[in-house]
Amino acid sequence: MNDGREHGGGQGGQDENGGRGGTGRDTGHHPVPYGRPGGRLGELQGRLARFAAARRWEPYHTPKNLATALSVEAAELVEIFQWLTPEESARVMDDPAAAGRVADEVADVLAYLLQFCEVLGIDAPAALEAKIDRNERRFPVAESDEGAGGGAGETDGSGGARGRANRHSSE
């Protein structure tokens, strides 16, 4: 259930530029959507919480422990693809055994992510929606469509060279 509360993220909220400050750079301080999501994802998150509670695992389900477990499970997913060529990785789901391993690791990653969100009270779909909104403002199509060399004004992380943008949506 999403109760609509929002957390300011530390130092103030968003300004008139959508939280980017006057610099055009994302400051990293954004409202955090609190609560459990609705729908199937919320039901699964609740089921995981009940599963842990029935086994009295809550003392071990700290943000640190869950983040660590999430990282380990993500690494196990990466391990499946580690030595595959790009072509082989695109066909991994054609092999039933490999497909089963991928699905299991995806489930593990999602389970730990949902448990992490449960403990911290984060509405994951709302947080993702807010992040996509920020990225759409931050990387408009006109800037992103300047070729493979990188968009105008983008850098490769902090202190990176201009025009060598990190091209994934989690930035």
C-alpha positions as CSV (number, residue, x, y, z in Angstrom):
1,M,0.0,0.0,0.0
2,N,1.4,3.4,-1.0
3,D,0.5,5.9,1.7
4,G,1.7,8.8,-0.4
5,R,4.4,10.0,2.0
6,E,7.5,11.3,0.4
7,H,11.0,11.9,1.9
8,G,13.0,14.8,0.7
9,G,16.2,12.9,0.3
10,G,18.3,14.9,2.7
11,Q,18.8,18.5,1.5
12,G,15.7,20.1,0.1
13,G,13.5,18.9,-2.7
14,Q,13.4,19.5,-6.4
15,D,13.7,23.0,-7.8
16,E,12.0,24.5,-10.8
17,N,14.4,22.5,-13.1
18,G,13.1,19.1,-11.9
19,G,15.7,18.8,-9.1
20,R,18.7,19.4,-11.3
21,G,19.7,22.7,-9.8
22,G,20.9,25.5,-12.0
23,T,23.8,23.5,-13.3
24,G,21.9,21.1,-15.5
25,R,23.4,18.3,-13.5
26,D,21.3,15.9,-11.4
27,T,22.0,16.7,-7.7
28,G,20.9,13.3,-6.5
29,H,18.4,14.7,-4.0
30,H,14.9,13.6,-5.0
31,P,11.7,12.7,-3.1
32,V,11.5,9.0,-2.3
33,P,8.1,7.3,-2.8
34,Y,7.3,5.5,0.4
35,G,5.0,2.5,0.9
36,R,4.4,-0.9,-0.6
37,P,3.3,-0.9,-4.3
38,G,-0.1,-2.1,-5.3
39,G,-0.9,-4.9,-7.6
40,R,1.0,-8.1,-8.2
41,L,4.3,-6.6,-7.2
42,G,2.9,-5.4,-3.9
43,E,1.3,-8.8,-3.3
44,L,4.7,-10.6,-3.9
45,Q,6.5,-8.1,-1.6
46,G,3.9,-8.8,1.1
47,R,4.3,-12.5,0.6
48,L,8.1,-12.3,1.0
49,A,7.6,-10.2,4.2
50,R,5.3,-12.8,5.6
51,F,7.7,-15.6,4.6
52,A,10.5,-13.9,6.5
53,A,8.3,-13.1,9.5
54,A,7.1,-16.7,9.8
55,R,10.7,-17.8,10.1
56,R,11.7,-14.9,12.4
57,W,14.3,-13.7,9.9
58,E,13.5,-10.0,10.3
59,P,16.5,-9.3,12.6
60,Y,18.7,-10.4,9.8
61,H,16.9,-8.5,7.1
62,T,18.7,-5.2,7.6
63,P,19.3,-2.8,4.7
64,K,23.0,-3.7,4.7
65,N,22.4,-7.5,4.7
66,L,19.7,-7.3,2.0
67,A,21.9,-5.0,-0.2
68,T,24.8,-7.5,0.2
69,A,22.5,-10.4,-0.7
70,L,21.1,-8.5,-3.7
71,S,24.7,-7.9,-4.9
72,V,25.6,-11.6,-4.6
73,E,22.5,-12.7,-6.5
74,A,23.2,-10.1,-9.2
75,A,26.7,-11.5,-9.5
76,E,25.3,-15.0,-9.9
77,L,23.2,-13.7,-12.8
78,V,26.3,-12.1,-14.3
79,E,28.2,-15.3,-13.9
80,I,25.8,-17.1,-16.4
81,F,26.8,-14.6,-19.1
82,Q,30.4,-14.0,-18.1
83,W,32.1,-15.9,-20.9
84,L,29.4,-15.8,-23.6
85,T,29.8,-13.8,-26.8
86,P,27.1,-11.2,-27.4
87,E,25.5,-13.5,-29.8
88,E,25.5,-16.4,-27.4
89,S,24.0,-14.2,-24.6
90,A,21.2,-13.2,-26.9
91,R,20.3,-16.9,-27.4
92,V,20.7,-18.0,-23.7
93,M,16.9,-18.5,-23.3
94,D,16.9,-21.1,-26.2
95,D,18.7,-23.6,-23.9
96,P,16.1,-24.9,-21.3
97,A,18.8,-25.5,-18.6
98,A,20.3,-22.1,-19.0
99,A,16.9,-20.4,-19.2
100,G,16.0,-22.0,-15.9
101,R,19.1,-20.8,-14.3
102,V,18.6,-17.2,-15.6
103,A,14.9,-17.2,-14.4
104,D,16.0,-18.5,-11.0
105,E,18.7,-15.8,-10.6
106,V,16.3,-13.1,-11.8
107,A,13.8,-14.3,-9.2
108,D,16.5,-14.1,-6.5
109,V,17.5,-10.6,-7.5
110,L,13.9,-9.4,-7.5
111,A,13.2,-11.1,-4.2
112,Y,16.0,-9.4,-2.4
113,L,15.2,-6.1,-4.1
114,L,11.6,-6.3,-2.9
115,Q,12.7,-7.3,0.6
116,F,15.1,-4.4,0.6
117,C,12.3,-2.0,-0.5
118,E,10.0,-3.5,2.2
119,V,12.5,-2.9,5.0
120,L,13.2,0.7,3.9
121,G,9.6,1.4,2.9
122,I,10.3,2.2,-0.7
123,D,7.6,1.9,-3.4
124,A,9.9,0.4,-6.1
125,P,7.6,1.0,-9.1
126,A,7.0,4.6,-8.1
127,A,10.7,5.2,-7.5
128,L,11.5,3.7,-10.9
129,E,8.8,5.9,-12.6
130,A,10.4,9.0,-10.9
131,K,13.8,7.9,-12.1
132,I,12.7,7.4,-15.7
133,D,11.0,10.8,-15.6
134,R,14.3,12.4,-14.4
135,N,16.3,10.6,-17.1
136,E,13.8,11.7,-19.8
137,R,14.4,15.3,-18.7
138,R,18.1,14.8,-18.3
139,F,18.7,13.0,-21.6
140,P,16.2,14.4,-24.1
141,V,16.0,12.7,-27.5
142,A,17.5,15.7,-29.3
143,E,20.6,15.5,-27.2
144,S,20.8,11.7,-27.1
145,D,20.4,11.4,-30.9
146,E,23.8,12.9,-31.8
147,G,25.5,9.6,-32.8
148,A,27.6,7.0,-31.1
149,G,30.2,9.5,-29.9
150,G,28.0,10.8,-27.1
151,G,25.5,13.5,-26.6
152,A,26.2,17.1,-26.1
153,G,27.5,17.9,-22.7
154,E,27.4,14.3,-21.4
155,T,30.4,12.9,-19.6
156,D,31.5,9.4,-18.5
157,G,30.8,9.7,-14.8
158,S,32.2,12.3,-12.5
159,G,35.3,13.9,-14.0
160,G,34.9,11.9,-17.2
161,A,35.7,13.1,-20.7
162,R,32.9,15.0,-22.5
163,G,31.1,13.1,-25.2
164,R,31.7,9.7,-23.6
165,A,28.4,9.2,-21.9
166,N,27.6,6.3,-19.7
167,R,24.6,4.9,-21.6
168,H,22.5,3.1,-19.1
169,S,19.3,4.2,-17.5
170,S,20.5,4.0,-13.9
171,E,22.6,7.2,-14.1
